[in-house]
Amino acid sequence: MQWFAAVLTFFSALAMASDLKYYSGKNLNFRKSQPFIAILIIVIIFGVISHNPAEIVFLIALLYALSGPYSYLQSKKLSNYINF
């Protein structure tokens, strides 16, 4: 378990010191009317989180931490196709 903590710490340090772009959520607009299915999905997500909060919040944080490098690799992959 110590190696996992070391790897997680190293990855966190690299992510904080990098210039990777992470999704901020600033463009979400909750003022307009939302469809019923969206509200239902939000309620289900809250139910899943409340079932086992520690593990679910950790998974959400891990996915968010991996989203920056993933979007960077996707943009590089897309730019490789454009440059042909």
N, C-alpha and C positions, 0 to 999 in steps of 0.2 A: 504494500500500500504506500510505502514511502516513495517509491519510484513514480507512482501515479501523481502524488502531491508535487514532486519535483517537476515532472513534465507539465502539469497544470500551471504551476507557478511560472515556469519558463515561457509557456505559451501566452499567459496573461501579460507578462512583462513585454514580450514582443508585440502583442496586440496594442498595448497602451502606448508604446513608443513608435509605432508605425503610422503611416499616413493613409491607412485603409479607410474606405468610406463605409460606414454602417448606416442602416436604415433608421431614420429618426422618428418616423411616424407623424411628422408635422403636417403632411398633406392630407391626413384623414379628416373628413368633415362629418361630425356627428350632429350638426345642426339641421341637416336636411332629413327628410323622412327615410327610414330604413325599412327594407322588406322584412316580413315576419321571419323568414328562414334565417336571416342574419342574427336576429335577436335570439332565436332558438339555438343557434350554434354557440352564441356567447354564453347562454345559460348552461349548455352542455359542457362547455370548456370550464366554467366555474365549478360545475359538479365534479368533473374529473380532477381538477386541482384540489378540491376540498377532500377528495377521497384519500389521496396520498400526497400531501403538499410538499414535503421536503424533496422527494424524488422528482416530482413533476416540475417544480420551480428550478431545480438543478438542470433538468433536461432542456427547459426553455432557455435558461441562461447559456447552456452549452451550444444550443442551436443558434442563438443570437451571436455568440462569440465566433462561431464557424461561418456565419453569413458574410462577414467582411472578406475573409480570404476567398470564399466561394464566389462572391460577386466580382472580386478582382480577377480571379482565374477565368470567369465567364467573359469578362470584358476583353481579356487578352486573347482568348480563344476566338471571340468575334472579330477582333482587330486582325487576327491572322487570316481569317477568311476574306476580309475586305481588301487586304494588301495584295492579293493575287492579281 
